Amino acid sequence: MKEGFFRPREYHRPNNLQEATWLLSSFGKRAKLIAGGTDLLVNKPPKVECLIDVESLDLNYIRKDGDGIRIGAATTLDLIERSPMFSAGPYVVLSEAASNMATPTVRNMATIGGNICNASPAADLPLALMVLDSTVKIYGLGGSRVLPIGEFFEDVNKTALDEDELLVEVYIPPSPAGTGASFLKLRRHQTAIDLAVVNVAAKLTCSDNFCEDARIALGAVAKRPIYAEKAKSLLTGKRLDGKLIQDAAKVASQEAKPIDDIRGSAQYRRRMVAVLVKRALELSITRCET
Amino acid sequence: MTKRDISICVNGKWYELAVEPYETLLDVLRNRMGLTGTKSGCAKGECGACTVNIDGKAILSCLTLAVQVDGKEILTIEGLPKGAELHPLQEAFVKRAAVQCGYCTPGMIMNAKALLDHNSNPSEKEVRKTLSSNLCRCTGYERPVKAILDAATIMRGKDER
């Protein structure tokens, strides 16, 4: 086999999760899961000997479960973007994140599970899922386990998945009444295709402008998507006004740990975190009122 | 290397072929089936030149493995005309002169085909959003937008008759 080329020798399309985990555990690092292919076939990693296609695992669904929502890992982004489940309430944050990602054609192929498992620090969907307090269901040889999505990301392109495990489902719990959320993304040009310079999701639960609960998630400013915990604490239990929003945005920008790269300098990114957090909070407030 | 046997329906005809697990649909269409209307642009999912329709959806053939489409129906630009008669989208692109170098054109038309299959009366905004998947290096978007809207009107007229 030529070194450095993407030349998998085997392709499997398992019909059930047991078979998929068995394949994953027997091939270990030499195996890669494939869904939409929009990350894998761009990166074309060498040394992959076996591709495991998730197509026949029945993981393409969006369904209500009580007051929560379950999304199969192989659900494509165009379905999330268009689903009536994400057209109202705080759940719009997820369709906003989906519709701001890549191009419409890529969204016909890319899956929610792929976007999560690729674990890009600049990924869009994880931020929306983080502010919605989502959990992920992981299936492996030992059965299944559930993790809060914030604990799923460990480092750049590194997740909590063991070699025999795959992500099967995302669960979004119900949010209390008076909750609004929003997603904002800054690109070098606001064209359809670029990755985020900075991306932000926010969620507020308020009554009479009194902030009962808050979540802020920041992307492209650390090795993994992060919660702005200090900004959240600053907001919680206080009356929301312009000054408080401004202060929270500033605190969030101090929590960011950005780097310089081709898309922007660390300093620019930190400043833009403050701008985006402020706008996302303001937008979320307007959505709390319904 | 272990080749796999697949059967795919391309432009209405079923084919059986053996493919390597790493062969893209784009390579199979162009190099093995001689269907060179589908173009290879960036090979990274950014330009849309390789767009085909799979089961009615606009899909990038450069980021799709041939093994993944086993059993599926694929439509390429070569499958659009009925004999000598061009598809209304092709006709509209010719009439509007919505082509400069032409390299992005098959991808644009296949993307527009999937749009019109699902939405026979798209707004200009929806057409523009759809075309955001297709990079035209000659920067000629105005005429393709008009051509797609023209084709939609013509196709709706045909349906009503």
Interface residues (C-beta under 8 A of the other chain):
Chain A: F6 R7 P8 R9 E10 Y11 I34 G36 G37 T38 L41 V42 L51 D53 E55 A102 T103 P104 T105 V106 N108 M109 T191 A192 I193
Chain B: M1 T2 R4 E20 P21 Y22 T24 K44 G45 E46 G48 T51 K57 A58 I59 L60 C62 L63 T64 L65 V67 Q68 N111 K129 T130 S132 S133
